[in-house]
Amino acid sequence: MTPGMLSGAIGKGQSGRCLAASLWDNEYLHQRYVDKELAALIREAGVIELHPKWAVI
């Protein structure tokens, strides 16, 4: 797991689409992960983007 990430889960629906959710120690560590690692992981996995309102709770 990435430093600062407390938990994570991935679910797969009947349509074959997946949803990944994660819980972070604080907003700074989450933003650091987004800025430094997430873009490469998204490109590698071929992920589609979600509606912005669904991205952060």
DSSP file (Angstrom, degrees, kcal/mol; ACC not computed):
  #  RESIDUE AA STRUCTURE BP1 BP2  ACC     N-H-->O    O-->H-N    N-H-->O    O-->H-N    TCO  KAPPA ALPHA  PHI   PSI    X-CA   Y-CA   Z-CA
    1    1 A M              0   0    0      0, 0.0     3,-0.1     0, 0.0     5,-0.0   0.000 360.0 360.0 360.0 153.2    0.0    0.0    0.0
    2    2 A T    >   -     0   0    0      1,-0.1     3,-2.3     2,-0.0    31,-0.0  -0.528 360.0 -93.7 -74.5 139.8    1.0    3.6   -0.6
    3    3 A P  T 3  S+     0   0    0      0, 0.0    -1,-0.1     0, 0.0     3,-0.1  -0.324 114.3  23.8 -54.9 131.1    2.2    5.6    2.5
    4    4 A G  T 3  S+     0   0    0      1,-0.3    21,-3.0    -3,-0.1     2,-0.6   0.117  91.4 118.5  97.6 -19.7   -0.7    7.5    4.0
    5    5 A M  E <   -A   24   0A   0     -3,-2.3    -1,-0.3    19,-0.2    19,-0.3  -0.708  39.5-176.5 -81.9 123.4   -3.3    5.1    2.5
    6    6 A L  E     -     0   0A   0     17,-3.0     2,-0.3    -2,-0.6    18,-0.2   0.810  63.3 -13.4 -88.9 -33.1   -5.3    3.5    5.3
    7    7 A S  E     -A   23   0A   0     16,-1.5    16,-2.7     2,-0.0    -1,-0.3  -0.984  56.8-170.6-163.2 159.8   -7.5    1.2    3.3
    8    8 A G  E     -A   22   0A   0     -2,-0.3     2,-0.3    14,-0.3    14,-0.2  -0.986   1.4-173.0-156.9 153.4   -8.7    0.5   -0.2
    9    9 A A  E     -A   21   0A   0     12,-2.7    12,-2.9    -2,-0.3     2,-0.4  -0.995   9.5-155.9-148.4 149.5  -11.2   -1.6   -2.0
   10   10 A I  E     -A   20   0A   0     -2,-0.3     2,-0.3    10,-0.2    10,-0.2  -0.997  12.4-171.0-128.3 131.2  -12.1   -2.5   -5.5
   11   11 A G  E     -A   19   0A   0      8,-2.8     8,-2.6    -2,-0.4     2,-0.5  -0.917   8.7-153.4-120.7 149.6  -15.6   -3.7   -6.6
   12   12 A K  E     -A   18   0A   0     -2,-0.3     6,-0.2     6,-0.2     2,-0.1  -0.986  12.0-150.1-125.4 126.0  -16.7   -5.1   -9.9
   13   13 A G    >   -     0   0    0      4,-2.8     3,-1.7    -2,-0.5     6,-0.0  -0.293  34.3 -98.2 -87.2 174.4  -20.3   -4.8  -11.2
   14   14 A Q  T 3  S+     0   0    0      1,-0.3    -1,-0.1     2,-0.1    -2,-0.0   0.764 122.2  62.6 -63.0 -26.1  -22.2   -7.1  -13.4
   15   15 A S  T 3  S-     0   0    0      2,-0.1    -1,-0.3     1,-0.1     3,-0.1   0.615 118.1-111.9 -74.4 -11.2  -21.4   -4.8  -16.4
   16   16 A G  S <  S+     0   0    0     -3,-1.7     2,-0.2     1,-0.4    -2,-0.1   0.316  75.5 132.8  95.0  -8.0  -17.7   -5.6  -15.9
   17   17 A R        -     0   0    0     -5,-0.1    -4,-2.8     1,-0.0    -1,-0.4  -0.489  44.1-146.0 -77.0 149.1  -17.0   -2.0  -14.7
   18   18 A C  E     -A   12   0A   0     -6,-0.2     2,-0.4    -2,-0.2    -6,-0.2  -0.837   8.7-158.4-116.4 153.1  -14.9   -1.6  -11.6
   19   19 A L  E     -A   11   0A   0     -8,-2.6    -8,-2.8    -2,-0.3     2,-0.5  -0.999   6.6-160.8-129.7 128.8  -14.9    1.0   -8.8
   20   20 A A  E     -A   10   0A   0     -2,-0.4     2,-0.4   -10,-0.2   -10,-0.2  -0.924  10.0-176.9-109.8 134.2  -11.9    1.7   -6.6
   21   21 A A  E     -A    9   0A   0    -12,-2.9   -12,-2.7    -2,-0.5     2,-0.3  -0.967   1.7-175.0-128.4 145.3  -12.3    3.4   -3.3
   22   22 A S  E     -A    8   0A   0     -2,-0.4     2,-0.4   -14,-0.2   -14,-0.3  -0.979  18.1-145.2-141.9 154.7   -9.6    4.4   -0.8
   23   23 A L  E     -A    7   0A   0    -16,-2.7   -17,-3.0    -2,-0.3   -16,-1.5  -0.980  22.7-160.6-120.8 129.1   -9.3    6.0    2.6
   24   24 A W  E     -A    5   0A   0     -2,-0.4   -19,-0.2   -19,-0.3     3,-0.1  -0.798  28.0-127.6-116.3 152.5   -6.4    8.3    3.4
   25   25 A D  S    S-     0   0    0    -21,-3.0     2,-0.3    -2,-0.3   -20,-0.1   0.868  91.5 -15.8 -61.7 -39.2   -4.7    9.5    6.5
   26   26 A N     >  -     0   0    0    -22,-0.2     4,-1.7     1,-0.1    -1,-0.2  -0.980  67.9-101.6-160.8 167.8   -5.1   13.1    5.4
   27   27 A E  H  > S+     0   0    0     -2,-0.3     4,-2.7     1,-0.2     5,-0.2   0.851 115.1  58.6 -65.1 -36.3   -5.9   15.3    2.3
   28   28 A Y  H  > S+     0   0    0      1,-0.2     4,-2.3     2,-0.2    -1,-0.2   0.930 106.9  46.6 -60.3 -46.7   -2.2   16.2    1.7
   29   29 A L  H  > S+     0   0    0      1,-0.2     4,-1.9     2,-0.2    -1,-0.2   0.878 112.7  50.4 -66.0 -37.2   -1.1   12.6    1.4
   30   30 A H  H  X S+     0   0    0     -4,-1.7     4,-2.5     2,-0.2    -1,-0.2   0.935 111.0  48.4 -63.9 -45.3   -4.0   11.8   -1.0
   31   31 A Q  H  X S+     0   0    0     -4,-2.7     4,-2.7     1,-0.2    -2,-0.2   0.876 108.7  53.9 -64.4 -36.9   -3.1   14.8   -3.1
   32   32 A R  H  X S+     0   0    0     -4,-2.3     4,-2.1     2,-0.2     5,-0.3   0.909 109.7  48.2 -62.4 -41.7    0.5   13.8   -3.2
   33   33 A Y  H  X>S+     0   0    0     -4,-1.9     4,-2.7     2,-0.2     5,-1.9   0.925 112.2  49.1 -62.8 -45.7   -0.5   10.4   -4.5
   34   34 A V  I  <>S+     0   0    0     -4,-2.5     5,-0.7     1,-0.2    -2,-0.2   0.926 115.1  44.4 -59.8 -45.8   -2.8   11.9   -7.1
   35   35 A D  I  <5S+     0   0    0     -4,-2.7    -1,-0.2    -5,-0.2    -2,-0.2   0.839 125.7  28.3 -69.9 -34.6   -0.1   14.3   -8.3
   36   36 A K  I  <5S+     0   0    0     -4,-2.1    -2,-0.2    -5,-0.2    -3,-0.2   0.734 133.6  11.1-104.5 -24.7    2.8   11.8   -8.4
   37   37 A E  I  X5S+     0   0    0     -4,-2.7     4,-1.6    -5,-0.3     3,-0.3   0.713 103.7  73.2-127.0 -34.0    1.4    8.3   -9.1
   38   38 A L  I  ><S+     0   0    0     -5,-1.9     4,-2.6     1,-0.2     5,-0.2   0.868  91.5  57.6 -64.1 -41.2   -2.3    8.2  -10.1
   39   39 A A  H  ><S+     0   0    0     -5,-0.7     4,-2.2     1,-0.2    -1,-0.2   0.907 108.6  47.1 -57.4 -43.5   -2.0    9.5  -13.7
   40   40 A A  H  > S+     0   0    0     -3,-0.3     4,-2.2     1,-0.2    -1,-0.2   0.890 112.2  50.0 -65.9 -39.2    0.5    6.7  -14.7
   41   41 A L  H  X S+     0   0    0     -4,-1.6     4,-2.0     2,-0.2    -2,-0.2   0.895 110.0  51.0 -66.6 -39.5   -1.7    4.1  -13.1
   42   42 A I  H  X>S+     0   0    0     -4,-2.6     5,-1.7     2,-0.2     4,-1.4   0.928 111.4  47.3 -63.2 -45.7   -4.8    5.4  -14.9
   43   43 A R  H  <5S+     0   0    0     -4,-2.2     3,-0.3    -5,-0.2    -2,-0.2   0.925 112.5  49.7 -61.7 -44.2   -3.0    5.3  -18.3
   44   44 A E  H  <5S+     0   0    0     -4,-2.2    -1,-0.2     1,-0.2    -2,-0.2   0.869 116.3  41.2 -63.3 -38.1   -1.7    1.8  -17.7
   45   45 A A  H  <5S-     0   0    0     -4,-2.0    -1,-0.2    -5,-0.2    -2,-0.2   0.615 103.5-125.7 -88.5 -13.2   -5.1    0.4  -16.7
   46   46 A G  T  <5 -     0   0    0     -4,-1.4    -3,-0.2    -3,-0.3     2,-0.1   0.891  43.8-178.3  69.6  39.1   -7.2    2.2  -19.3
   47   47 A V      < -     0   0    0     -5,-1.7     2,-0.3    -6,-0.2    -1,-0.2  -0.419  22.1-134.6 -75.0 142.8   -9.5    3.7  -16.7
   48   48 A I        -     0   0    0     -2,-0.1     2,-0.3     1,-0.0    -1,-0.1  -0.681  29.3-107.4 -90.3 154.3  -12.4    5.9  -17.7
   49   49 A E        -     0   0    0     -2,-0.3     2,-0.2     1,-0.1    -1,-0.0  -0.591  28.7-138.1 -84.6 143.1  -13.0    9.1  -15.7
   50   50 A L        -     0   0    0     -2,-0.3     5,-0.1     1,-0.1    -1,-0.1  -0.489  37.4 -80.0 -90.2 164.5  -15.8    9.5  -13.2
   51   51 A H    >>  -     0   0    0     -2,-0.2     3,-2.2     1,-0.1     4,-0.5  -0.459  45.8-121.0 -59.9 134.9  -18.0   12.4  -12.7
   52   52 A P  H >> S+     0   0    0      0, 0.0     3,-1.1     0, 0.0     4,-0.6   0.809 110.3  60.7 -53.9 -34.3  -16.1   14.9  -10.6
   53   53 A K  H 34 S+     0   0    0      1,-0.3     3,-0.1     2,-0.2    -2,-0.1   0.697 103.2  52.4 -68.4 -16.8  -18.7   14.9   -7.8
   54   54 A W  H <4 S+     0   0    0     -3,-2.2    -1,-0.3     1,-0.1     3,-0.1   0.593  92.3  76.9 -90.5 -12.1  -18.1   11.2   -7.3
   55   55 A A  H << S+     0   0    0     -3,-1.1     2,-0.4    -4,-0.5    -2,-0.2   0.849  99.8  27.2 -72.9 -36.6  -14.3   11.5   -6.9
   56   56 A V     <        0   0    0     -4,-0.6    -1,-0.2    -3,-0.1     0, 0.0  -0.990 360.0 360.0-133.6 133.4  -14.1   12.8   -3.3
   57   57 A I              0   0    0     -2,-0.4    -1,-0.1    -3,-0.1    -2,-0.0   0.398 360.0 360.0-100.3 360.0  -16.5   12.3   -0.4
